[in-house]
Structure formats: structure tokens, C-alpha cells
Amino acid sequence: MLIAFNKPYGVLCQFTDADGRRTLADFVTQKDVYPAGRLDHDSEGLLLLTDDGRLAHRLTDPKHKQPKTYLVQVDGQVTDDAVAALQRGVTLNDGPTLPASAEHAAEPAWLWPRDPPVRFRKLIPTSWLRITLHEGRNRQVRRMTAAVGFPTLRLIRERVGGYALDGLAPGETRILTS
């Protein structure tokens, strides 16, 4: 079984939490499925869950280089130089990243409001990027945008390999295979 889940902001990618925070158990009713990969507590979007260990391995193991695409709202008006740096790859504290597919993006019409909302500062604009990675380091997109001078405000995973959100609302699941 493979399930697509649109993980809301503030939800942990696990089924239990001793501190009482929201978890996958608050949304996913299917039994014996586990996340194939992770999304940070403060990230949103597509999370795949499966009961198939081999499929989970293919989706998450770096040697399979499954592309992961993110829609990213950043602080400031992103420059072409910053986009080019992301495309070349940037050096982080744990070494250089692989080149990424990165482009300017418009805020999509389908985007849901975040709860809580992203902070708003009247004198500092925000802008959007679409970034596709073929590796998956801890908080990599956030660290990459910060490295080029544009900290991430909102991060939404749109796609993992051939699987996409495709209109799935926050907190909703869709069974992709059985």
C-alpha cells in the first residue's frame, strides 16, 4: 500500500509523541504504514507512507536519487544570482550540495493558508522558488536558501519522484496503490 498525505504545518512525521504534539496518528487511519522519508515539523506538503519496506527504501535511499520538488517562500526578493548559485550547488557546513533545479515561481493559486500564518513585514517582500533536489540532507532546502541570503519562511513539498500532491488538501490522505 502507498498513501499520499498532505502534511500540515506543525505535524510530526511519527505516530506518537510523549509531549502531546500533533502526529500522523491524528490524520492517518490506515494501520501498519510508515513514512517513507520525513518532513520537518515546520514543513508542509507531500509525505508518502507505505507498508512496503522495499518501496520505502527506493523512495528514500540516496543512491536511488528520487527527485523531490519543493515550493519555497523566502524572505526578500530572490535574485537571479541566488537562483544560479542554487543551480550550481552551494557549500553548507556539511559539504557541498549537488546542483539543484531552481527557478523563480509565483505563489500558486491552489495554495492553502498556513496556520499559523507566515510572519508579514510591510517593508520586506517575500518571493517564491521551486527547487528540486536529488539528495536529502537534514533541513537542506532551508540551509541552501539561507546560504544564498534568502531564509526560508515556508516550505511545501510538491512532489517525490513520480508522486505529487495533485490537489490533496492539508490533512487529507489518498491511497495510491493497494
C-alpha positions in Angstrom: 0.0 0.0 0.0 1.2 3.5 -0.8 -0.5 6.6 0.7 -0.1 10.2 -0.2 -0.6 12.6 2.8 -0.6 16.4 2.7 1.2 17.0 6.0 0.1 20.2 7.6 2.4 22.7 9.3 3.2 21.6 12.9 2.6 17.9 12.5 5.4 15.4 13.4 6.3 12.7 10.9 5.7 9.9 13.5 2.7 8.3 15.0 3.3 9.0 18.7 4.7 11.9 20.8 5.2 11.9 24.5 4.7 15.7 24.5 1.2 15.6 23.0 2.0 17.3 19.8 0.1 16.6 16.6 1.3 13.4 14.8 0.4 11.3 11.8 -2.0 9.4 14.0 -4.2 12.4 14.1 -4.7 12.1 10.3 -3.8 8.7 9.0 -6.3 5.9 9.8 -4.6 3.1 7.9 -2.7 0.6 10.1 0.8 -0.7 9.7 2.0 2.1 7.3 5.2 4.1 8.0 6.6 7.3 6.5 8.9 6.9 3.5 11.1 9.8 4.4 10.4 12.8 6.6 9.3 16.4 6.6 10.2 18.7 9.4 7.7 19.8 11.9 7.6 23.2 10.3 7.4 22.0 6.7 4.2 21.1 4.8 3.2 19.0 1.8 3.6 15.6 0.3 4.6 12.8 2.7 4.4 9.2 1.4 3.5 6.3 3.7 3.8 2.7 2.9 3.7 -0.8 4.3 6.3 -2.0 1.7 9.8 -1.8 3.0 11.4 -2.2 -0.4 9.3 0.7 -1.8 10.2 2.9 1.2 13.9 2.1 0.5 13.6 3.0 -3.2 11.9 6.3 -2.3 14.3 7.3 0.4 17.8 5.8 -0.2 20.1 8.5 -1.7 21.6 6.0 -4.2 18.2 6.0 -6.0 18.3 9.8 -6.3 14.5 10.2 -6.3 13.8 13.9 -7.1 12.0 15.9 -4.5 10.4 19.2 -5.5 9.6 22.0 -3.1 7.8 25.3 -3.3 9.7 27.7 -1.1 8.7 31.1 0.2 11.7 33.1 1.2 12.4 36.4 2.9 13.4 39.0 0.4 13.2 39.4 -3.4 15.3 36.5 -4.8 18.0 37.5 -7.3 19.0 35.7 -10.4 22.4 35.3 -8.9 21.0 33.4 -5.9 19.0 31.1 -8.2 22.1 30.4 -10.3 24.0 29.6 -7.1 21.4 27.1 -6.1 21.6 25.6 -9.6 25.3 25.1 -9.3 25.1 23.8 -5.7 26.1 25.6 -2.6 28.6 24.8 0.2 26.9 24.0 3.5 28.6 23.2 6.9 28.5 19.5 6.0 29.9 20.0 2.5 28.8 21.0 -1.0 25.3 20.1 -2.2 24.6 18.6 -5.6 23.3 21.1 -8.2 19.6 21.7 -7.8 16.9 22.6 -10.3 15.9 26.0 -9.0 13.7 28.7 -10.6 11.6 31.7 -9.7 8.0 30.8 -9.0 4.8 32.6 -8.5 2.6 32.0 -5.4 0.3 29.3 -6.7 -3.5 29.9 -6.8 -4.0 26.5 -5.2 -2.0 27.3 -2.1 -3.9 27.0 1.2 -3.4 29.5 4.0 -0.9 28.3 6.7 -2.0 28.1 10.3 -0.3 30.0 11.9 0.3 32.4 9.1 3.8 33.3 7.9 5.0 36.4 9.5 4.4 39.6 7.5 6.7 42.5 7.4 5.5 45.5 5.4 8.9 46.7 4.3 10.4 43.4 3.4 8.9 41.5 0.4 8.8 37.8 0.1 9.3 35.7 -3.1 8.8 32.1 -4.2 11.2 29.5 -5.6 10.6 26.0 -6.9 13.6 23.8 -6.0 14.1 20.1 -7.0 16.8 18.1 -5.1 18.3 14.7 -5.8 19.7 14.3 -2.3 18.1 14.7 1.1 20.1 16.1 3.9 18.7 17.4 7.1 16.8 20.7 6.5 18.7 21.0 3.2 16.4 23.4 1.4 16.3 25.8 4.3 20.0 25.7 4.7 20.6 26.2 0.9 18.3 29.3 0.7 19.9 30.8 3.8 23.3 30.2 2.3 22.4 32.3 -0.7 21.0 35.1 1.5 17.3 34.3 1.4 16.0 32.5 4.6 13.0 30.1 4.1 9.7 31.3 5.5 7.5 28.5 4.2 8.4 25.1 2.7 5.9 22.9 0.8 6.9 19.6 -0.8 5.0 19.2 -4.0 6.5 16.0 -5.4 8.5 12.9 -4.6 9.6 11.0 -7.7 6.5 10.4 -9.8 4.1 11.2 -7.0 2.6 14.6 -6.5 0.1 16.5 -4.2 -2.3 16.8 -7.1 -5.0 18.8 -5.2 -4.7 17.0 -1.9 -5.8 19.3 0.9 -3.8 19.7 4.1 -4.5 16.8 6.4 -6.0 14.6 3.7 -4.8 11.2 2.5 -5.1 9.4 -0.8 -4.4 5.7 -1.4 -2.1 5.5 -4.5 -1.7 1.7 -4.7 -3.0 -1.3 -2.9 
